[in-house]
């Protein structure tokens, strides 16, 4: 394999996306230097990077940006991969800081980020571009248009945080008092017909991969089953074209009784299924780096069927053997 060794910084390596990105990069082995950071001192991927740094929280914008930029300059980073939505949002607002030093950032265009980080703007995007979408209202304007149960989401959420099931009028009145900036959404289909779609485009080629997913461990996909359907490919192509996609996004859909795939959310970033996709041959993290380097790429599926299962494991730090031994 011919490539120029590159230096990469991945943020949030204690989170599911950051850990999965590190795992992909280690297998791709494009890098000559791999650095990670996280707000926690002991992230699970700490042993898998060459250097690790404890980062300030992204909402401390100036402190966070100075921290990231200092690392990039000190280690001559070529590629910055922010993994969490809050980090993406902050770095997107300050792209010029990094562009001035020829640091490539693996984030999408500002329109994609600003639209899909807002749950109501996402629904407006579906409406304006004639996609089927679930009935959705701002909580403050909801007047019982659909029955219980339904979903309530904060306008800006990450994973399952800020997402609730409203089961009855008591729940509804509670949430109305607690959350002002939220949306309510009808339930489409059922959990056994939920799909996650990875979409990557460089503006010329668009590829997608879809899994039926079953949730567990919070909002993560506990296991996934590869799905091949032309309807999914068509939906992915249309979204990529309308958004002028140059990178990777993740589309969440449910299948209704009529066989329609109805999108209800788009994550404007790499997702927690990035390693599942990578294993099946959909190497969107690698392609994103290749795109910046002017390299071509082709999706050659490794499997036509398959299931991936997420496992839990333990990582240990700062161990010091006891002075005592067995039998003492």
C-alpha positions in Angstrom: 0.0 0.0 0.0 1.4 3.4 -1.0 0.6 6.3 1.2 2.2 9.2 3.0 2.3 8.6 6.7 0.1 11.2 8.5 -0.3 12.5 12.0 -3.8 12.3 13.5 -5.5 13.7 16.6 -8.8 12.0 17.7 -10.9 13.7 20.4 -13.2 12.0 22.8 -11.4 8.6 22.8 -13.4 7.5 25.9 -16.6 7.6 23.9 -18.1 5.0 21.6 -17.3 7.0 18.4 -13.8 7.9 19.5 -12.9 4.4 20.5 -14.3 3.0 17.3 -12.4 5.6 15.2 -9.2 4.6 16.9 -9.8 0.9 16.2 -10.4 1.7 12.5 -7.3 3.8 12.3 -5.1 1.1 13.9 -6.3 -1.4 11.3 -5.9 1.0 8.4 -2.4 1.9 9.7 -2.1 5.1 7.7 -0.6 7.1 10.5 2.9 7.7 11.7 1.6 9.3 14.9 -1.8 8.8 16.6 -2.8 11.2 19.4 -5.9 11.0 21.5 -7.6 13.3 24.0 -10.6 13.0 26.3 -12.1 14.9 29.2 -11.6 11.9 31.4 -8.1 10.8 32.6 -8.7 7.1 31.9 -10.5 6.6 28.6 -10.7 3.0 27.3 -8.6 3.7 24.2 -5.8 5.4 26.1 -3.4 2.5 25.5 -4.1 2.5 21.8 -2.6 6.0 21.0 1.0 7.2 21.0 0.2 10.2 23.2 -2.8 11.0 25.3 -3.9 14.3 26.8 -6.8 15.3 29.2 -8.9 17.8 27.4 -11.0 20.7 28.8 -14.7 20.4 28.1 -15.8 21.8 24.7 -18.3 24.2 26.2 -15.2 26.1 27.6 -14.7 27.2 24.0 -11.6 29.4 24.1 -9.8 27.0 26.5 -10.8 24.0 24.4 -9.8 25.5 21.1 -6.4 26.7 22.4 -5.8 23.2 23.8 -6.6 21.4 20.6 -4.7 23.9 18.4 -1.6 23.7 20.6 -1.5 19.9 20.2 -2.0 20.2 16.5 0.9 22.7 16.1 3.3 21.0 18.5 2.9 17.6 16.9 2.3 18.8 13.3 -1.0 17.2 13.1 -2.4 16.6 9.5 -5.9 15.4 10.4 -8.1 16.3 13.3 -11.1 14.0 14.0 -13.5 15.4 16.6 -15.9 12.7 17.7 -18.5 14.3 19.9 -21.3 16.6 18.6 -20.3 19.4 21.1 -16.7 19.3 19.9 -17.8 19.3 16.2 -20.0 22.3 16.9 -17.3 24.3 18.5 -14.6 23.4 16.0 -16.9 24.1 13.1 -17.3 27.6 14.4 -13.6 28.1 14.4 -12.5 26.2 11.3 -10.3 29.1 10.2 -8.0 28.6 13.2 -7.1 25.2 11.8 -7.3 25.9 8.1 -4.7 28.6 8.5 -2.3 25.9 9.6 -3.3 23.4 6.9 -4.9 21.1 9.4 -7.6 19.0 7.8 -10.7 18.5 9.9 -13.0 15.5 9.4 -16.3 17.4 9.8 -19.1 18.1 7.3 -20.1 21.5 5.8 -21.6 24.0 8.1 -25.1 23.6 6.6 -25.1 19.9 7.4 -23.9 20.5 10.9 -26.2 23.3 11.8 -29.3 21.6 10.3 -28.9 18.1 11.7 -27.7 19.0 15.1 -31.1 20.6 15.5 -34.0 18.1 15.6 -36.6 20.5 14.4 -34.5 21.8 11.6 -33.9 18.2 10.6 -37.7 17.7 10.2 -37.9 20.9 8.3 -35.2 19.6 5.9 -37.2 16.5 5.3 -40.4 18.5 4.7 -38.7 21.0 2.3 -37.1 18.3 0.3 -40.2 16.1 0.0 -38.9 13.2 2.1 -41.5 11.1 4.1 -41.0 12.0 7.8 -42.8 11.5 11.1 -45.4 14.1 12.2 -43.5 16.5 14.4 -44.4 19.7 16.3 -42.7 22.1 18.7 -43.8 21.2 22.1 -45.2 24.7 22.7 -47.4 24.3 19.6 -48.6 20.7 20.1 -52.4 20.4 20.6 -52.9 16.7 20.7 -52.4 15.9 17.0 -51.5 12.3 17.7 -52.2 9.9 20.6 -50.1 8.5 23.3 -47.4 7.3 23.5 -45.2 9.6 21.5 -41.6 10.8 21.6 -40.3 14.0 23.1 -36.8 15.3 22.1 -34.8 18.2 23.1 -34.0 20.2 20.0 -30.3 19.4 20.5 -29.6 15.9 21.7 -26.7 13.4 21.5 -27.5 9.7 21.3 -30.4 8.9 23.6 -29.8 11.9 25.9 -32.7 14.3 26.0 -35.2 11.8 24.4 -38.2 10.6 26.3 -41.4 8.6 25.8 -44.6 10.5 26.7 -47.1 7.9 27.9 -50.0 10.0 29.1 -51.3 13.4 29.9 -49.5 13.5 33.3 -46.2 13.0 31.4 -47.1 15.6 28.9 -47.8 18.3 31.5 -44.6 17.4 33.4 -42.5 17.8 30.3 -44.2 21.0 29.3 -43.2 22.5 32.6 -39.7 21.1 32.5 -38.7 21.6 28.9 -39.5 24.6 26.8 -37.2 24.0 23.8 -38.4 20.5 22.7 -40.2 18.8 19.9 -42.8 16.0 20.0 -42.9 13.3 17.4 -45.2 10.4 16.5 -43.9 6.9 16.9 -43.2 5.3 13.5 -43.1 1.5 13.1 -41.6 -0.5 16.0 -38.1 -1.1 17.5 -37.7 -4.3 15.4 -37.8 -2.3 12.2 -35.2 0.4 13.0 -32.2 0.9 10.7 -29.0 2.8 10.8 -27.5 3.9 7.4 -24.0 5.1 6.9 -23.7 7.4 3.9 -20.4 8.7 2.4 -19.9 10.9 -0.6 -17.1 12.9 -2.1 -19.5 14.7 -4.4 -19.0 12.3 -7.3 -19.4 8.9 -5.7 -21.9 8.1 -3.0 -22.0 4.9 -1.1 -24.2 3.6 1.7 -24.4 0.7 4.0 -27.4 -0.2 6.1 -28.0 -2.3 9.2 -31.1 -3.3 11.0 -30.2 -2.4 14.6 -31.1 -3.5 18.0 -30.3 -1.1 20.8 -28.7 -1.9 24.1 -26.0 -0.4 26.4 -27.9 2.9 26.4 -28.5 4.2 22.9 -25.8 2.1 21.2 -26.5 -0.5 18.6 -26.1 -3.8 20.6 -26.1 -5.8 17.5 -26.6 -5.1 13.8 -27.7 -7.1 10.8 -26.6 -6.2 7.3 -29.5 -5.2 5.0 -29.4 -4.7 1.3 -32.3 -2.8 -0.2 -32.4 -0.5 -3.3 -34.9 1.8 -1.5 -32.3 2.5 1.1 -29.6 3.2 -1.5 -32.0 5.6 -3.3 -32.8 7.4 0.0 -29.1 7.7 0.8 -28.2 9.0 -2.7 -31.0 11.7 -2.5 -29.9 12.9 0.9 -26.3 13.1 -0.2 -27.2 15.1 -3.2 -29.5 17.6 -1.5 -27.0 18.2 1.3 -23.9 18.5 -1.0 -22.3 15.8 1.2 -18.5 15.6 1.2 -17.9 13.2 4.1 -19.8 10.9 6.3 -23.3 11.1 7.9 -25.5 8.6 9.6 -29.3 8.4 8.8 -31.7 6.8 11.3 -34.9 5.3 9.8 -37.8 3.1 10.7 -39.7 1.0 8.2 -43.5 1.3 8.2 -46.1 -1.3 7.4 -46.1 -0.1 3.8 -42.4 -0.8 3.4 -41.3 2.8 3.4 -38.1 3.7 5.1 -38.9 6.9 7.0 -35.9 9.0 8.2 -36.4 10.6 11.6 -32.9 11.7 12.4 -29.5 12.4 10.8 -26.3 12.5 12.7 -23.8 14.9 10.9 -20.7 12.9 11.8 -19.2 9.5 12.1 -21.4 7.2 14.2 -20.9 4.5 16.9 -21.4 1.9 14.1 -18.2 3.1 12.3 -16.3 0.0 13.2 -19.2 -2.3 12.2 -19.2 -0.6 8.8 -15.4 -0.8 8.5 -15.5 -4.5 9.2 -18.0 -5.0 6.4 -15.8 -3.1 4.0 -17.5 0.3 4.2 -14.3 2.2 5.2 -15.8 5.7 5.4 -13.2 7.0 7.9 -10.4 5.9 5.5 -12.2 7.4 2.5 -12.6 10.7 4.3 -8.9 10.9 4.8 -8.3 9.7 1.2 -10.6 12.4 -0.1 -8.5 15.1 1.5 -5.4 13.6 -0.1 -7.0 13.5 -3.6 -7.2 9.7 -3.6 -9.9 7.7 -5.3 -11.9 5.1 -3.4 -14.3 2.3 -4.1 -16.7 0.4 -1.9 -16.2 -3.3 -2.3 -18.5 -5.1 0.1 -16.8 -8.0 2.0 -20.0 -9.8 2.8 -23.5 -10.0 1.5 -25.0 -11.1 4.8 -23.8 -10.8 8.4 -24.4 -9.8 12.0 -22.2 -7.8 14.2 -22.4 -7.9 18.0 -21.1 -5.2 20.3 -19.2 -6.6 23.4 -18.3 -5.1 26.7 -14.9 -5.3 28.1 -12.7 -4.0 30.9 -9.5 -1.9 30.8 -7.3 -1.4 33.8 -4.9 1.5 34.7 -2.2 2.3 37.2 -2.0 -1.3 38.6 0.5 -1.9 41.3 1.0 -5.5 42.6 0.2 -6.2 46.2 3.2 -6.9 48.5 1.2 -9.9 49.8 1.2 -13.2 48.1 -1.2 -16.2 48.3 -0.9 -18.1 51.5 0.4 -15.2 53.6 
